[in-house]
Amino acid sequence: MLSWEENLISEESRRNLLAEYTTLRNEITTFLSLQVQFMNWSVVLGGAIAGLFLSRSKSFEVVAFFPLPFLIFGLLYLDAKARVLRAAKYIHTELRPTLIDPADGALCLTWEPFIRKECELRSVLSVGEKLRWALFLVPSLVPIIWLIWNGPQPQHGPLVGSLFTVEFILFFLFIWIALRLDNYDKRLCEKEK
């Protein structure tokens, strides 16, 4: 039997852990909101750039700048996803087991195990995530297709070539990070089965 002081310390420790849990859930919500903002900005920017492209003489220089903001927003989107996964893993593997008292038998913080065991929507959610990636990747393919269609033009100069090099690097970096995060998320879910 716990003494009064030990029980008080235990209760204070539990309150601190619950406060940490609340803070982490708020952090996850903030990063999810940031992801939505990056997607919204990409859609708005895509419309603005497409309008600029159509109203101008369809210059290659405009097309060359097209993918850069999308790739930057995409990488920021993936950064927010990585931070969500990290916080969720900490809640599930470190915080949750500490808060659940096996002698108590109380069900506490069951959302994390539920979403990891939920299999019915996993394929739909996976397709949805790939479609969100497309918001950043499809506009980035426009100059690649343009370059293949028209071939390299000497009048575009070194700036456009350097820009394409940076964009190709960012494009493949996005794909590499996205696939790594997807595999990480799958591994977390498989551990729960």
Backbone hydrogen bonds in HBPLUS format (Angstrom, degrees):
<---DONOR---> <-ACCEPTOR-->    atom                        ^
c    i                          cat <-CA-CA->   ^        H-A-AA   ^      H-
h    n   atom  resd res      DA  || num        DHA   H-A  angle D-A-AA Bond
n    s   type  num  typ     dist DA aas  dist angle  dist       angle   num
A0007-ASN N   A0003-SER O   2.93 MM   4  6.11 159.5  1.97 153.9 159.9     1
A0008-LEU N   A0004-TRP O   2.97 MM   4  6.15 150.3  2.06 142.8 151.0     2
A0009-ILE N   A0005-GLU O   2.95 MM   4  6.22 159.6  2.00 151.0 155.8     3
A0010-SER N   A0006-GLU O   2.92 MM   4  6.06 158.4  1.96 145.4 152.0     4
A0011-GLU N   A0007-ASN O   2.85 MM   4  6.05 154.1  1.92 144.7 151.9     5
A0012-GLU N   A0008-LEU O   2.87 MM   4  6.08 155.8  1.93 147.6 154.4     6
A0013-SER N   A0009-ILE O   2.82 MM   4  5.98 158.4  1.87 149.4 155.7     7
A0014-ARG N   A0010-SER O   2.89 MM   4  6.10 152.6  1.97 143.3 151.0     8
A0015-ARG N   A0011-GLU O   2.99 MM   4  6.25 153.9  2.06 144.2 150.7     9
A0016-ASN N   A0012-GLU O   3.01 MM   4  6.30 154.8  2.07 146.9 153.7    10
A0017-LEU N   A0013-SER O   2.94 MM   4  6.24 155.0  2.00 148.5 155.4    11
A0018-LEU N   A0014-ARG O   2.89 MM   4  6.13 155.1  1.96 148.5 155.5    12
A0019-ALA N   A0015-ARG O   2.90 MM   4  6.12 147.5  2.01 143.0 152.2    13
A0020-GLU N   A0016-ASN O   2.91 MM   4  6.20 150.6  2.00 143.4 151.6    14
A0021-TYR N   A0017-LEU O   2.86 MM   4  6.14 154.0  1.93 145.7 153.0    15
A0022-THR N   A0018-LEU O   2.93 MM   4  6.16 160.8  1.97 146.2 150.7    16
A0023-THR N   A0019-ALA O   2.95 MM   4  6.17 157.2  2.00 146.7 152.9    17
A0024-LEU N   A0020-GLU O   2.92 MM   4  6.17 159.8  1.96 151.3 156.5    18
A0025-ARG N   A0021-TYR O   2.89 MM   4  6.17 157.7  1.94 154.0 160.2    19
A0026-ASN N   A0022-THR O   2.96 MM   4  6.17 154.2  2.03 145.9 153.0    20
A0027-GLU N   A0023-THR O   2.91 MM   4  6.18 148.2  2.01 143.8 153.2    21
A0028-ILE N   A0024-LEU O   2.91 MM   4  6.19 155.5  1.97 148.1 154.2    22
A0029-THR N   A0025-ARG O   2.98 MM   4  6.24 158.6  2.02 146.2 151.8    23
A0030-THR N   A0026-ASN O   2.92 MM   4  6.18 153.1  2.00 145.9 153.1    24
A0031-PHE N   A0027-GLU O   2.99 MM   4  6.30 160.3  2.03 152.0 156.5    25
A0032-LEU N   A0028-ILE O   2.90 MM   4  6.15 152.7  1.97 150.9 159.0    26
A0033-SER N   A0029-THR O   2.96 MM   4  6.18 151.9  2.04 145.0 152.5    27
A0034-LEU N   A0030-THR O   2.95 MM   4  6.27 150.1  2.04 145.1 153.7    28
A0035-GLN N   A0031-PHE O   2.99 MM   4  6.25 151.6  2.07 143.6 150.7    29
A0036-VAL N   A0032-LEU O   3.17 MM   4  6.49 156.7  2.22 145.9 150.9    30
A0037-GLN N   A0033-SER O   3.01 MM   4  6.31 154.7  2.07 147.1 154.3    31
A0038-PHE N   A0034-LEU O   2.91 MM   4  6.22 156.5  1.97 154.0 159.6    32
A0039-MET N   A0035-GLN O   3.05 MM   4  6.37 154.0  2.12 147.8 154.7    33
A0040-ASN N   A0036-VAL O   2.88 MM   4  6.15 160.8  1.92 151.3 156.9    34
A0041-TRP N   A0037-GLN O   2.84 MM   4  6.02 166.7  1.85 155.3 158.5    35
A0042-SER N   A0038-PHE O   3.07 MM   4  6.16 147.3  2.18 136.8 145.5    36
A0043-VAL N   A0039-MET O   3.05 MM   4  6.37 154.5  2.12 150.2 156.3    37
A0044-VAL N   A0040-ASN O   2.98 MM   4  6.24 171.5  1.98 159.9 161.6    38
A0045-LEU N   A0041-TRP O   2.81 MM   4  5.81 163.4  1.84 145.8 151.6    39
A0046-GLY N   A0042-SER O   2.82 MM   4  5.84 151.7  1.90 140.1 148.4    40
A0047-GLY N   A0043-VAL O   3.07 MM   4  6.36 155.6  2.13 147.8 153.1    41
A0048-ALA N   A0044-VAL O   2.99 MM   4  6.30 158.7  2.03 150.4 156.6    42
A0049-ILE N   A0045-LEU O   2.82 MM   4  5.99 168.2  1.84 157.7 160.5    43
A0050-ALA N   A0046-GLY O   2.92 MM   4  5.91 158.1  1.96 143.1 150.0    44
A0051-GLY N   A0047-GLY O   2.94 MM   4  6.06 155.5  2.01 142.7 149.5    45
A0052-LEU N   A0048-ALA O   2.95 MM   4  6.19 156.1  2.01 146.1 152.8    46
A0053-PHE N   A0049-ILE O   2.80 MM   4  5.98 159.2  1.84 150.7 156.7    47
A0054-LEU N   A0050-ALA O   2.91 MM   4  6.09 160.3  1.95 149.4 154.2    48
A0055-SER N   A0051-GLY O   2.96 MM   4  6.05 146.8  2.07 143.6 152.5    49
A0056-ARG N   A0052-LEU O   3.06 MM   4  6.09 136.9  2.25 143.4 152.9    50
A0064-ALA N   A0060-PHE O   2.86 MM   4  6.10 145.5  1.98 147.4 157.8    51
A0065-PHE N   A0062-VAL O   3.25 MM   3  5.50 134.0  2.48 100.7 111.5    52
A0066-PHE N   A0063-VAL O   3.09 MM   3  5.01 145.6  2.21  99.2 109.7    53
A0071-LEU N   A0067-PRO O   2.90 MM   4  6.06 160.7  1.93 166.4 172.3    54
A0072-ILE N   A0068-LEU O   3.02 MM   4  6.24 156.2  2.08 151.8 158.6    55
A0073-PHE N   A0069-PRO O   2.86 MM   4  6.05 167.5  1.87 150.3 153.7    56
A0074-GLY N   A0070-PHE O   2.80 MM   4  5.92 151.5  1.89 141.7 150.8    57
A0075-LEU N   A0071-LEU O   2.89 MM   4  6.08 156.7  1.94 145.0 150.3    58
A0076-LEU N   A0072-ILE O   2.99 MM   4  6.24 154.8  2.05 148.2 155.4    59
A0077-TYR N   A0073-PHE O   2.84 MM   4  6.05 148.0  1.94 144.5 153.9    60
A0078-LEU N   A0074-GLY O   2.94 MM   4  6.25 156.7  1.99 148.4 154.0    61
A0079-ASP N   A0075-LEU O   2.91 MM   4  6.14 147.4  2.02 141.2 150.5    62
A0080-ALA N   A0076-LEU O   3.01 MM   4  6.28 157.1  2.06 146.6 151.6    63
A0081-LYS N   A0077-TYR O   2.97 MM   4  6.32 151.9  2.05 144.7 153.2    64
A0082-ALA N   A0078-LEU O   2.89 MM   4  6.15 157.9  1.94 149.3 154.6    65
A0083-ARG N   A0079-ASP O   3.05 MM   4  6.33 153.3  2.13 146.2 153.3    66
A0084-VAL N   A0080-ALA O   2.96 MM   4  6.23 148.0  2.06 146.0 154.8    67
A0085-LEU N   A0081-LYS O   2.92 MM   4  6.21 165.3  1.94 155.8 159.1    68
A0086-ARG N   A0082-ALA O   2.94 MM   4  6.13 154.9  2.01 144.8 151.9    69
A0087-ALA N   A0083-ARG O   3.03 MM   4  6.18 164.9  2.06 144.7 148.4    70
A0088-ALA N   A0084-VAL O   2.87 MM   4  6.04 163.4  1.90 154.0 159.3    71
A0089-LYS N   A0085-LEU O   2.89 MM   4  6.00 155.0  1.95 144.9 151.7    72
A0090-TYR N   A0086-ARG O   3.01 MM   4  6.25 158.8  2.06 147.4 153.1    73
A0091-ILE N   A0087-ALA O   2.93 MM   4  6.19 162.4  1.96 151.2 156.0    74
A0092-HIS N   A0088-ALA O   2.95 MM   4  6.11 162.5  1.99 146.8 151.8    75
A0093-THR N   A0089-LYS O   2.77 MM   4  5.82 167.9  1.78 157.2 160.5    76
A0094-GLU N   A0090-TYR O   2.91 MM   4  5.25 153.2  1.98 135.1 143.1    77
A0095-LEU N   A0090-TYR O   3.08 MM   5  6.44 163.6  2.11 153.4 158.4    78
A0096-ARG N   A0091-ILE O   2.77 MM   5  5.76 158.2  1.82 161.8 165.7    79
A0098-THR N   A0095-LEU O   3.13 MM   3  5.31 123.0  2.48 101.0 115.4    80
A0099-LEU N   A0095-LEU O   3.07 MM   4  6.35 144.7  2.20 150.6 161.0    81
A0099-LEU N   A0096-ARG O   3.08 MM   3  5.18 124.1  2.41  99.2 113.4    82
A0100-ILE N   A0096-ARG O   3.08 MM   4  6.26 141.2  2.24 154.3 164.3    83
A0104-ASP N   A0101-ASP O   2.94 MM   3  5.14 128.2  2.21 103.2 117.6    84
A0105-GLY N   A0101-ASP O   3.07 MM   4  6.44 152.6  2.14 155.9 163.8    85
A0114-PHE N   A0110-THR O   3.12 MM   4  6.15 152.7  2.19 144.4 152.7    86
A0115-ILE N   A0111-TRP O   2.97 MM   4  6.24 165.5  1.99 165.2 165.8    87
A0116-ARG N   A0112-GLU O   3.27 MM   4  6.41 144.8  2.40 144.1 153.3    88
A0117-LYS N   A0113-PRO O   3.00 MM   4  6.12 141.1  2.15 144.8 154.2    89
A0117-LYS N   A0114-PHE O   3.20 MM   3  5.24 128.2  2.49  96.5 109.6    90
A0118-GLU N   A0114-PHE O   2.89 MM   4  5.92 135.3  2.09 148.9 161.2    91
A0122-ARG N   A0119-CYS O   3.24 MM   3  5.12 151.8  2.33 100.3 108.7    92
A0125-LEU N   A0121-LEU O   2.86 MM   4  6.02 168.3  1.87 166.7 170.0    93
A0126-SER N   A0122-ARG O   2.93 MM   4  6.05 147.9  2.03 143.3 152.5    94
A0127-VAL N   A0123-SER O   3.02 MM   4  6.24 157.2  2.07 145.3 150.5    95
A0128-GLY N   A0124-VAL O   2.93 MM   4  6.18 157.9  1.98 148.3 155.0    96
A0129-GLU N   A0125-LEU O   2.97 MM   4  6.20 149.0  2.07 142.3 149.8    97
A0130-LYS N   A0126-SER O   3.08 MM   4  6.39 155.2  2.14 145.9 152.3    98
A0131-LEU N   A0127-VAL O   2.96 MM   4  6.28 150.2  2.05 149.5 157.9    99
A0132-ARG N   A0128-GLY O   3.04 MM   4  6.36 145.0  2.16 141.8 151.1   100
A0133-TRP N   A0129-GLU O   3.02 MM   4  6.39 148.6  2.12 144.5 153.2   101
A0134-ALA N   A0130-LYS O   3.06 MM   4  6.40 143.0  2.20 138.7 148.6   102
A0135-LEU N   A0132-ARG O   3.13 MM   3  5.33 136.4  2.33  99.9 111.2   103
A0136-PHE N   A0133-TRP O   2.97 MM   3  5.56 146.9  2.08 113.9 123.0   104
A0137-LEU N   A0133-TRP O   2.97 MM   4  6.20 153.5  2.04 147.4 155.9   105
A0138-VAL N   A0134-ALA O   2.98 MM   4  5.31 160.7  2.02 132.2 138.5   106
A0140-SER N   A0137-LEU O   3.00 MM   3  5.04 126.6  2.29  97.9 113.1   107
A0141-LEU N   A0138-VAL O   3.02 MM   3  5.26 146.1  2.13 106.1 116.0   108
A0144-ILE N   A0141-LEU O   3.09 MM   3  5.13 118.2  2.49  98.8 114.7   109
A0145-ILE N   A0141-LEU O   2.93 MM   4  6.17 166.8  1.95 165.7 168.2   110
A0146-TRP N   A0142-VAL O   2.89 MM   4  6.06 160.3  1.92 152.2 158.7   111
A0147-LEU N   A0143-PRO O   2.79 MM   4  5.87 157.0  1.84 142.1 147.9   112
A0148-ILE N   A0144-ILE O   2.95 MM   4  6.21 158.7  1.99 149.6 155.3   113
A0149-TRP N   A0145-ILE O   2.82 MM   4  5.97 159.2  1.86 150.6 157.0   114
A0150-ASN N   A0146-TRP O   2.86 MM   4  5.98 169.3  1.87 155.8 158.2   115
A0151-GLY N   A0147-LEU O   2.67 MM   4  5.06 138.4  1.84 134.2 145.2   116
A0156-HIS N   A0153-GLN O   3.27 MM   3  5.87 166.7  2.29 117.0 121.1   117
A0162-SER N   A0158-PRO O   2.80 MM   4  5.95 159.3  1.84 152.0 157.4   118
A0163-LEU N   A0159-LEU O   2.86 MM   4  6.03 154.3  1.93 145.6 153.4   119
A0164-PHE N   A0160-VAL O   2.89 MM   4  6.14 158.7  1.94 149.2 154.3   120
A0165-THR N   A0161-GLY O   3.05 MM   4  6.28 153.4  2.12 142.7 150.0   121
A0166-VAL N   A0162-SER O   3.03 MM   4  6.34 161.7  2.07 151.7 155.3   122
A0167-GLU N   A0163-LEU O   2.87 MM   4  6.12 160.4  1.91 151.3 157.5   123
A0168-PHE N   A0164-PHE O   2.79 MM   4  5.97 157.7  1.84 153.2 158.5   124
A0169-ILE N   A0165-THR O   3.06 MM   4  6.27 160.7  2.10 147.4 152.6   125
A0170-LEU N   A0166-VAL O   2.91 MM   4  6.18 162.9  1.94 151.9 156.6   126
A0171-PHE N   A0167-GLU O   2.77 MM   4  5.87 153.7  1.84 146.8 154.7   127
A0172-PHE N   A0168-PHE O   3.03 MM   4  6.24 168.0  2.05 153.6 154.8   128
A0173-LEU N   A0169-ILE O   2.88 MM   4  6.02 146.1  2.00 144.1 154.9   129
A0174-PHE N   A0170-LEU O   2.83 MM   4  5.99 154.8  1.90 146.7 152.7   130
A0175-ILE N   A0171-PHE O   3.11 MM   4  6.45 163.4  2.14 147.8 151.6   131
A0176-TRP N   A0172-PHE O   2.93 MM   4  6.04 162.0  1.96 143.7 149.0   132
A0177-ILE N   A0173-LEU O   2.91 MM   4  6.07 169.8  1.92 153.9 156.5   133
A0178-ALA N   A0174-PHE O   2.84 MM   4  5.94 167.3  1.85 156.2 160.5   134
A0179-LEU N   A0175-ILE O   2.97 MM   4  6.09 163.9  2.00 150.4 154.3   135
A0180-ARG N   A0176-TRP O   3.01 MM   4  6.17 154.5  2.07 145.1 152.7   136
A0181-LEU N   A0177-ILE O   2.89 MM   4  6.12 163.9  1.91 157.5 161.1   137
A0182-ASP N   A0178-ALA O   2.95 MM   4  6.11 154.2  2.01 144.8 152.5   138
A0183-ASN N   A0179-LEU O   2.95 MM   4  6.13 160.0  1.99 147.3 152.1   139
A0184-TYR N   A0180-ARG O   2.90 MM   4  6.11 155.3  1.96 147.1 154.5   140
A0185-ASP N   A0181-LEU O   2.89 MM   4  6.07 160.8  1.93 149.2 153.9   141
A0186-LYS N   A0182-ASP O   3.00 MM   4  6.22 156.6  2.06 145.3 151.9   142
A0187-ARG N   A0183-ASN O   2.89 MM   4  6.13 158.0  1.94 149.5 155.3   143
A0188-LEU N   A0184-TYR O   3.00 MM   4  6.29 154.3  2.07 148.4 155.1   144
A0189-CYS N   A0185-ASP O   3.11 MM   4  6.39 155.8  2.17 146.4 152.6   145
A0190-GLU N   A0186-LYS O   2.88 MM   4  6.13 151.8  1.96 150.3 158.7   146
A0191-LYS N   A0187-ARG O   3.08 MM   4  6.26 146.6  2.20 146.4 153.5   147
A0192-GLU N   A0189-CYS O   3.18 MM   3  5.42 141.6  2.34 101.0 111.3   148
A0193-LYS N   A0190-GLU O   3.20 MM   3  5.39 152.9  2.28 103.5 111.3   149
